[in-house]
Amino acid sequence: DAKTTQPPSMDCAEGRAANLPCNHSTISGNEYVYWYRQIHSQGPQYIIHGLKNNETNEMASLIITEDRKSSTLILPHATLRDTAVYYCIVRVPGNQFYFGTGTSLTVIP
Amino acid sequence: KAGVTQTPRYLIKTRGQQVTLSCSPISGHRSVSWYQQTPGQGLQFLFEYFSETQRNKGNFPGRFSGRQFSNSRSEMNVSTLELGDSALYLCASSRAGLAATEAFFGQGTRLTVV
């Protein structure tokens, strides 16, 4: 069963930051938060992951609250190519991803 | 470096037949996991293989099986196909299958059962 809750859809203006929230209130201490996105039923693309510290890479930033019950994925300058379904996932030990329904992000010109 | 390769990309089968899908992981990756994606159920975990052993299994019937070879390539097999097995089947590979390492997905095999 999915361990995350995300809004079903969001819009973002091109060039602006996209902030995608995720709730994972039942996350355990050794479970990581992962973010993937999927475009047009292609394979999910890895974005970023973290345990308890904030993380940043060339694609995005991940902000995890201190109690680890929620997190936010930040795309700093959204482009039209960022339109996709974004999945926030809790990854349990053993390489299992429990996908929820994700957030459909639409970047508007 | 080459990504995760799944073959074939598209497949059409008849009810009652069986099918074998293949996944070649990224070089050096020893963990391969499989997922089924349908419009109604979303992405669901099927099973995971590490060093030729099934390490975890999702909640799917025994018609769904898999294996992993010594070169880490993996196959999944679905026997006695049903219409509801029509889906995008995805595999993901990672170095050791640990929660702290990234997993990379292939482009999937689109199976249509008629």
Chai-1 contact restraints between the chains, C-beta under 6 A:
chainA,res_idxA,chainB,res_idxB,connection_type,confidence,min_distance_angstrom,max_distance_angstrom,comment,restraint_id
A,Y32,B,A99,contact,1.0,0.0,6.0,A-B,restraint_1
A,S41,B,L88,contact,1.0,0.0,6.0,A-B,restraint_2
A,Q42,B,Q107,contact,1.0,0.0,6.0,A-B,restraint_3
A,G43,B,L90,contact,1.0,0.0,6.0,A-B,restraint_4
A,G43,B,F105,contact,1.0,0.0,6.0,A-B,restraint_5
A,G43,B,G106,contact,1.0,0.0,6.0,A-B,restraint_6
A,G43,B,Q107,contact,1.0,0.0,6.0,A-B,restraint_7
A,G43,B,G108,contact,1.0,0.0,6.0,A-B,restraint_8
A,P44,B,F105,contact,1.0,0.0,6.0,A-B,restraint_9
A,Y46,B,E102,contact,1.0,0.0,6.0,A-B,restraint_10
A,Y46,B,F104,contact,1.0,0.0,6.0,A-B,restraint_11
A,R91,B,A99,contact,1.0,0.0,6.0,A-B,restraint_12
A,P93,B,A99,contact,1.0,0.0,6.0,A-B,restraint_13
A,G94,B,N56,contact,1.0,0.0,6.0,A-B,restraint_14
A,N95,B,S31,contact,1.0,0.0,6.0,A-B,restraint_15
A,N95,B,S33,contact,1.0,0.0,6.0,A-B,restraint_16
A,N95,B,E48,contact,1.0,0.0,6.0,A-B,restraint_17
A,N95,B,G97,contact,1.0,0.0,6.0,A-B,restraint_18
A,Q96,B,F45,contact,1.0,0.0,6.0,A-B,restraint_19
A,Q96,B,N56,contact,1.0,0.0,6.0,A-B,restraint_20
A,F99,B,G42,contact,1.0,0.0,6.0,A-B,restraint_21
A,F99,B,L43,contact,1.0,0.0,6.0,A-B,restraint_22
A,T101,B,G42,contact,1.0,0.0,6.0,A-B,restraint_23
